[in-house]
Amino acid sequence: MILSGQSIRKRGILSPFAERTHWNGRQTNGHYTYGLGPAGYDVRLELNADKPDCVTTLSPGAFILGATIERFTMPDDLLAIVHDKSSWARRGLCIQNTVIEPGWCGHLTLELTNHSDNHITLESGCPIAQIIFHLLDKTAEKPYDGKYQNQARGPQQAI
């Protein structure tokens, strides 16, 4: 079962938490939304934990790591999947569809690839991906306890 916005709000999974909010960035055309949706949560991008106003341009075919501003505390009975935000996907930006395991905590590292023939400018704070939460039929017997547990702010390289 997929969690509704009301259930996401009630569970306190993300911090900082935002209701649906419009974001108008310096580098983007138009506006994007982040925060709570009807059946998911749109997270924001952090490019560099030490530079909150960081801006970067991805060349065609380029790949970078980003992170979420939001920190996750996943309950043992939920799994979440990271999905592209359609506004970015239509411009050619792909966010690899990562799984967030039950019991995992930390700031999520995102893998971003420009599949278009155009440059794509990204800035810290912009809405970047949608998270869909799935309720497990039973609580996980062995919640996540791997090498990425309690991942720090900012993009983290593979360990």
DRENTOR-848898 format. One line per 8 residues: number of its first residue (from 1); their letters; for each residue x, z, y of N, C-alpha, C. Coordinates in pm, 1 decimal, padded with zeros to 6 digits. Layout:
// residues N
NUM = A = X/Z/Y/X/Z/Y/X/Z/Y; ...
//
This chain:
// residues 159
1 = MILSGQSI = 00084.3/00000.0/-00117.4/00000.0/00000.0/00000.0/00089.5/00000.0/00124.7; 00053.0/-00077.0/00223.1/00124.1/-00082.3/00350.8/00064.2/00021.8/00444.6; 00151.3/00096.3/00513.5/00104.4/00198.8/00606.4/00046.9/00136.4/00733.2; -00060.1/00193.8/00780.9/-00120.2/00155.3/00908.3/-00039.6/00217.3/01021.8; -00062.1/00168.8/01140.8/00002.7/00226.9/01257.5/-00026.2/00375.3/01270.6; -00149.8/00415.2/01243.1/-00186.5/00556.1/01253.7/-00105.0/00641.8/01157.0; -00084.7/00591.8/01035.3/-00007.4/00666.2/00935.5/00140.0/00672.7/00973.4; 00194.1/00564.8/01029.7/00333.5/00564.5/01074.8/00351.8/00669.6/01183.7
9 = RKRGILSP = 00261.6/00670.6/01280.8/00267.6/00767.7/01390.0/00266.0/00910.1/01335.3; 00177.1/00936.9/01244.0/00156.8/01071.8/01189.3/00279.5/01122.3/01112.4; 00352.6/01032.6/01046.8/00463.0/01073.0/00959.4/00593.8/01104.1/01032.7; 00608.6/01062.5/01156.1/00729.5/01096.0/01231.4/00857.2/01038.8/01171.5; 00855.6/00912.9/01131.3/00967.0/00849.0/01060.4/01078.6/00805.4/01155.1; 01044.6/00768.3/01279.1/01140.9/00710.8/01372.9/01156.0/00797.2/01497.4; 01278.7/00797.4/01550.1/01304.9/00868.5/01674.1/01412.0/00792.5/01751.7; 01391.9/00760.7/01878.6/01271.6/00790.1/01955.5/01154.8/00702.0/01911.5
17 = FAERTHWN = 01036.2/00755.0/01924.1/00913.6/00685.7/01885.2/00846.0/00632.7/02010.3; 00790.1/00512.7/02003.5/00717.6/00454.1/02116.8/00586.9/00393.5/02067.4; 00482.7/00413.5/02144.7/00361.0/00337.1/02122.4/00393.6/00192.8/02160.7; 00304.9/00098.5/02135.9/00330.0/-00042.5/02168.7/00366.9/-00052.8/02316.2; 00482.9/-00113.9/02343.0/00538.9/-00122.1/02477.5/00589.5/-00263.4/02503.5; 00569.5/-00312.3/02625.6/00622.3/-00443.5/02665.0/00760.8/-00426.1/02723.2; 00849.8/-00518.7/02688.0/00987.4/-00516.2/02736.0/01017.8/-00648.8/02802.4; 01065.8/-00643.7/02922.9/01107.4/-00763.8/02996.0/01255.8/-00751.9/03022.7
25 = GRQTNGHY = 01334.1/-00824.4/02946.7/01479.2/-00815.7/02960.4/01533.1/-00903.9/03070.4; 01657.0/-00878.3/03104.1/01725.0/-00959.0/03206.8/01755.1/-01098.7/03156.2; 01785.6/-01112.4/03027.6/01836.6/-01238.6/02973.6/01729.5/-01323.7/02904.4; 01611.5/-01269.3/02881.4/01512.7/-01340.4/02800.5/01406.6/-01407.7/02886.6; 01349.5/-01511.9/02833.4/01235.7/-01576.4/02898.1/01109.9/-01517.1/02836.7; 01021.1/-01469.2/02919.7/00900.1/-01408.4/02868.2/00922.0/-01262.0/02836.2; 00829.8/-01203.9/02761.8/00841.6/-01063.2/02726.9/00824.1/-01044.5/02577.4; 00874.7/-00934.1/02531.4/00865.6/-00897.3/02390.3/00804.1/-00758.0/02382.6
33 = TYGLGPAG = 00748.9/-00724.8/02266.9/00693.6/-00591.3/02247.6/00776.7/-00515.4/02145.2; 00774.1/-00384.0/02158.5/00836.3/-00296.6/02059.8/00748.0/-00175.0/02041.7; 00782.3/-00095.9/01942.4/00706.4/00025.4/01914.2/00601.4/00001.7/01807.7; 00503.6/00089.1/01807.3/00402.0/00092.3/01703.2/00308.2/-00027.7/01709.2; 00286.2/-00089.6/01595.2/00191.0/-00198.1/01581.8/00077.9/-00155.7/01490.1; -00015.4/-00246.2/01462.3/-00128.8/-00213.6/01375.5/-00087.3/-00176.7/01233.0; 00023.1/-00236.3/01184.0/00067.2/-00210.2/01045.7/00218.7/-00222.4/01035.2; 00290.4/-00174.6/01134.6/00435.8/-00178.9/01133.3/00491.0/-00121.9/01261.0
41 = YDVRLELN = 00622.0/-00130.5/01273.2/00690.2/-00078.0/01391.0/00800.9/-00175.2/01428.6; 00804.8/-00216.4/01556.4/00907.2/-00307.7/01605.2/01019.9/-00226.7/01667.7; 01140.8/-00241.7/01612.7/01257.4/-00166.1/01657.1/01336.3/-00244.4/01761.6; 01422.1/-00171.9/01835.5/01503.4/-00231.0/01941.2/01649.9/-00239.0/01899.0; 01720.5/-00331.2/01962.6/01858.6/-00362.0/01929.1/01957.6/-00277.8/02009.2; 02058.9/-00228.8/01938.9/02174.8/-00168.8/02003.9/02296.3/-00250.0/01958.9; 02365.9/-00308.6/02054.1/02482.1/-00391.6/02021.6/02611.2/-00311.5/02017.7; 02619.0/-00207.7/02100.6/02739.4/-00125.8/02108.7/02697.3/00013.7/02152.9
49 = ADKPDCVT = 02724.2/00115.5/02071.1/02681.1/00251.6/02100.7/02744.2/00305.2/02229.0; 02859.8/00252.4/02267.9/02928.6/00299.9/02387.9/02889.3/00225.2/02514.6; 02817.6/00113.9/02500.3/02778.0/00031.7/02615.5/02628.3/00003.1/02606.9; 02545.6/00088.5/02667.4/02400.7/00070.2/02655.1/02346.7/-00057.7/02717.5; 02419.2/-00118.1/02811.4/02372.9/-00241.1/02876.3/02444.3/-00365.1/02823.8; 02491.8/-00361.3/02702.3/02568.5/-00470.8/02643.2/02482.8/-00596.9/02627.2; 02542.2/-00711.4/02657.4/02478.8/-00842.0/02639.6/02577.1/-00929.5/02562.1; 02526.5/-01008.5/02467.6/02611.7/-01099.9/02393.1/02538.2/-01231.6/02372.0
57 = TLSPGAFI = 02614.4/-01337.9/02356.2/02556.1/-01469.2/02327.9/02604.9/-01515.8/02191.9; 02511.6/-01551.9/02106.5/02544.2/-01605.0/01974.3/02547.4/-01756.5/01980.4; 02659.0/-01812.2/01943.7/02671.5/-01957.2/01933.2/02595.2/-02004.8/01810.1; 02562.7/-02134.0/01802.0/02498.6/-02186.3/01681.1/02582.1/-02152.2/01557.9; 02516.9/-02099.0/01456.5/02583.6/-02061.5/01332.1/02651.7/-01925.8/01334.5; 02654.8/-01857.9/01448.9/02725.1/-01730.2/01461.2/02650.3/-01617.4/01391.1; 02728.9/-01517.3/01350.1/02677.6/-01398.3/01281.8/02735.5/-01275.3/01350.9; 02650.6/-01174.7/01376.8/02698.2/-01046.8/01430.3/02620.9/-00933.1/01365.1
65 = LGATIERF = 02675.7/-00814.0/01379.7/02605.4/-00693.3/01340.0/02547.6/-00627.6/01463.9; 02428.4/-00576.8/01450.0/02364.6/-00496.0/01552.9/02314.8/-00370.3/01486.0; 02246.9/-00287.0/01558.9/02189.3/-00165.4/01502.4/02056.7/-00138.5/01571.8; 01982.0/-00045.1/01517.9/01858.1/-00004.0/01582.9/01886.7/00113.5/01675.4; 01817.5/00114.7/01788.1/01820.0/00232.1/01875.5/01753.3/00347.8/01802.5; 01650.7/00315.2/01727.2/01573.9/00417.2/01656.3/01650.2/00469.3/01534.9; 01636.3/00598.3/01510.6/01692.9/00661.8/01390.9/01578.7/00684.3/01293.2; 01603.7/00654.3/01167.3/01504.1/00666.7/01061.5/01526.6/00795.5/00982.1
73 = TMPDDLLA = 01417.0/00857.0/00941.6/01417.3/00965.8/00843.2/01309.0/00927.8/00743.1; 01349.9/00860.2/00636.6/01253.1/00806.6/00540.3/01205.8/00914.8/00443.4; 01075.1/00933.0/00434.1/01021.1/01024.4/00332.5/01050.0/00969.8/00192.3; 01045.9/01056.3/00095.0/01076.1/01018.6/-00043.4/00967.1/00934.7/-00109.3; 00852.8/00918.5/-00041.8/00744.8/00838.2/-00099.2/00722.6/00706.3/-00025.6; 00820.5/00666.0/00059.8/00808.5/00540.9/00134.9/00932.1/00453.8/00117.5; 00908.4/00323.8/00117.2/01012.4/00223.2/00123.1/00976.1/00133.8/00241.4; 01074.1/00084.0/00314.5/01044.6/-00004.2/00426.9/01126.4/-00132.5/00414.1
81 = IVHDKSSW = 01073.5/-00239.2/00469.0/01141.5/-00368.8/00466.7/01152.7/-00420.4/00609.9; 01273.3/-00466.9/00643.9/01300.9/-00523.0/00775.6/01262.9/-00670.3/00773.5; 01183.8/-00711.3/00871.1/01141.4/-00850.5/00883.3/01179.8/-00905.3/01020.2; 01194.6/-01038.2/01026.9/01217.7/-01104.5/01155.4/01098.9/-01079.4/01247.4; 01125.9/-01074.0/01376.3/01019.5/-01079.2/01476.2/00994.8/-01227.3/01501.3; 00872.0/-01270.2/01497.0/00843.4/-01413.4/01503.9/00893.4/-01477.6/01632.6; 00892.7/-01404.0/01743.1/00942.1/-01460.2/01869.5/01088.0/-01501.6/01858.6; 01169.7/-01420.7/01790.0/01310.7/-01455.3/01770.2/01326.4/-01563.0/01662.4
89 = ARRGLCIQ = 01250.3/-01552.7/01555.9/01260.8/-01650.5/01447.1/01230.3/-01791.3/01497.4; 01137.7/-01804.5/01588.6/01102.4/-01935.4/01643.6/01212.7/-01994.1/01730.0; 01305.8/-01907.3/01770.4/01421.9/-01954.3/01848.0/01542.7/-01975.2/01758.3; 01530.0/-01941.8/01628.1/01636.9/-01965.0/01532.0/01715.6/-01841.7/01492.3; 01677.2/-01724.6/01543.1/01749.0/-01602.2/01509.3/01691.9/-01541.7/01382.0; 01779.1/-01516.4/01286.5/01738.9/-01458.7/01158.6/01795.7/-01316.9/01148.0; 01710.6/-01222.9/01112.8/01751.7/-01086.5/01082.1/01736.2/-01073.2/00931.2; 01847.5/-01047.5/00861.9/01840.3/-01039.4/00716.0/01742.9/-00928.2/00676.2
97 = NTVIEPGW = 01661.5/-00958.4/00577.2/01552.0/-00870.6/00537.4/01600.5/-00755.6/00449.4; 01650.2/-00653.4/00513.7/01704.8/-00534.7/00449.5/01593.8/-00444.4/00396.9; 01622.8/-00371.7/00290.0/01532.0/-00271.0/00235.8/01581.1/-00134.2/00280.5; 01491.3/-00050.6/00328.1/01523.0/00087.7/00365.1/01466.2/00176.1/00254.5; 01554.9/00238.5/00181.0/01517.3/00314.2/00060.9/01451.8/00449.0/00093.0; 01368.1/00498.6/00000.7/01312.6/00633.6/00015.9/01427.0/00735.4/00027.8; 01413.5/00827.8/00121.8/01513.0/00932.3/00139.6/01628.7/00896.7/00231.5; 01639.5/00769.1/00274.3/01750.9/00729.5/00360.0/01729.2/00780.6/00502.0
105 = CGHLTLEL = 01838.0/00820.5/00568.0/01834.6/00864.4/00707.5/01946.8/00796.3/00783.7; 01921.6/00765.7/00909.5/02026.4/00712.4/00995.1/01977.6/00600.6/01084.4; 02073.2/00544.0/01159.0/02048.6/00426.0/01242.2/02076.1/00303.9/01155.8; 01983.8/00212.3/01153.0/01992.4/00095.9/01066.2/02084.0/-00010.8/01125.7; 02180.1/-00058.7/01046.5/02261.8/-00172.9/01086.8/02186.3/-00299.9/01050.5; 02183.3/-00393.6/01144.6/02113.1/-00521.1/01127.1/02213.0/-00635.0/01123.3; 02188.8/-00732.0/01037.0/02270.7/-00851.7/01026.9/02194.9/-00965.4/01092.4; 02252.5/-01024.8/01197.8/02184.5/-01126.1/01277.6/02260.5/-01258.6/01271.1
113 = TNHSDNHI = 02187.4/-01367.3/01246.0/02247.3/-01500.2/01236.7/02168.4/-01598.4/01322.8; 02240.7/-01681.4/01396.5/02178.8/-01786.3/01477.4/02175.3/-01914.2/01394.0; 02056.3/-01952.1/01350.0/02039.5/-02073.7/01269.7/02000.3/-02195.0/01354.6; 01994.1/-02178.1/01484.5/01953.1/-02289.2/01570.6/02074.0/-02369.4/01618.1; 02046.2/-02475.4/01692.3/02151.5/-02556.7/01754.1/02180.0/-02511.6/01897.3; 02114.9/-02403.0/01940.0/02128.8/-02354.1/02077.1/02193.6/-02215.7/02078.7; 02250.8/-02180.3/02192.1/02301.9/-02045.2/02210.6/02183.0/-01950.1/02227.1; 02196.5/-01829.9/02173.3/02093.1/-01726.8/02186.1/02157.2/-01604.7/02249.9
121 = TLESGCPI = 02099.1/-01560.1/02361.9/02149.8/-01442.3/02431.1/02067.7/-01320.4/02390.4; 02139.2/-01214.9/02352.0/02076.7/-01089.0/02311.5/02129.3/-00977.3/02400.2; 02043.0/-00881.2/02429.6/02090.1/-00765.7/02505.0/02041.2/-00637.4/02439.7; 02123.0/-00534.6/02453.1/02083.3/-00404.5/02399.5/01950.3/-00363.0/02460.8; 01866.4/-00305.3/02378.0/01734.0/-00261.3/02421.9/01623.3/-00358.5/02389.4; 01659.3/-00484.5/02357.5/01553.7/-00582.1/02330.8/01489.9/-00556.5/02194.0; 01359.2/-00578.3/02183.6/01293.5/-00570.2/02053.4/01352.9/-00676.8/01962.3; 01384.0/-00640.0/01836.3/01459.9/-00731.4/01752.2/01401.3/-00756.2/01614.7
129 = AQIIFHLL = 01333.8/-00657.2/01555.6/01285.4/-00673.4/01418.6/01160.9/-00588.8/01396.7; 01085.4/-00626.7/01295.4/00965.2/-00553.0/01258.3/00990.5/-00481.5/01125.8; 00947.8/-00356.4/01118.9/00962.4/-00276.2/00998.2/00823.6/-00253.8/00938.9; 00809.3/-00287.1/00810.9/00683.5/-00264.4/00738.7/00709.5/-00154.8/00635.7; 00625.3/-00053.4/00636.0/00640.3/00062.4/00547.6/00544.5/00052.1/00429.7; 00598.1/00072.8/00310.2/00521.3/00063.4/00186.5/00518.2/00199.5/00117.2; 00398.5/00244.8/00082.0/00380.7/00370.9/00011.8/00406.5/00350.0/-00137.5; 00492.2/00433.0/-00195.2/00519.5/00425.3/-00338.7/00404.1/00487.5/-00416.7
137 = DKTAEKPY = 00383.6/00444.2/-00540.3/00276.6/00503.9/-00620.1/00311.1/00647.8/-00660.5; 00441.5/00681.2/-00663.6/00488.3/00817.5/-00691.0/00610.9/00842.6/-00604.1; 00635.2/00967.1/-00572.5/00754.7/01004.3/-00496.4/00878.8/00967.1/-00576.8; 00980.5/00915.1/-00509.8/01103.9/00874.5/-00577.7/01168.2/00994.7/-00647.7; 01205.2/00975.9/-00774.6/01271.5/01082.8/-00849.2/01410.6/01110.2/-00793.2; 01480.1/01004.2/-00752.9/01615.1/01016.9/-00697.7/01620.0/00940.0/-00565.6; 01584.4/01005.3/-00454.5/01589.8/00937.8/-00324.3/01732.0/00893.8/-00291.3; 01743.8/00804.5/-00195.2/01872.8/00747.6/-00157.0/01973.5/00857.2/-00123.1
145 = DGKYQNQA = 02093.4/00842.9/-00177.6/02203.8/00935.0/-00149.7/02335.0/00857.8/-00157.1; 02335.4/00737.0/-00100.3/02451.4/00648.7/-00110.7/02543.7/00656.0/00008.6; 02634.1/00558.6/00014.5/02740.0/00558.3/00113.7/02692.8/00535.2/00256.8; 02570.5/00485.8/00277.0/02521.6/00462.4/00412.6/02426.8/00572.6/00461.0; 02418.9/00682.2/00386.9/02332.6/00793.8/00427.9/02383.7/00851.8/00560.1; 02290.4/00885.0/00648.3/02320.0/00941.8/00781.1/02411.1/00850.8/00863.9; 02384.2/00721.4/00857.6/02462.6/00621.8/00930.2/02458.7/00649.7/01080.6; 02573.9/00641.5/01144.1/02588.8/00671.7/01286.1/02524.6/00563.5/01373.9
153 = RGPQQAI = 02512.8/00592.7/01503.5/02463.7/00495.2/01602.2/02557.7/00376.9/01609.7; 02501.7/00264.2/01647.2/02580.6/00143.5/01666.3/02603.4/00068.5/01537.5; 02639.7/-00058.5/01547.2/02663.9/-00140.2/01427.9/02776.9/-00082.0/01342.3; 02755.5/-00074.9/01212.5/02853.6/-00018.8/01119.1/02897.6/-00127.5/01022.1; 03027.2/-00144.5/01006.3/03081.0/-00240.1/00911.0/03051.7/-00193.6/00767.7; 03059.2/-00284.7/00671.6/03040.9/-00249.1/00531.0/03153.1/-00153.5/00489.5; 03116.2/-00058.9/00408.6/03213.0/00040.1/00360.6/03272.2/-00008.1/00229.9
//
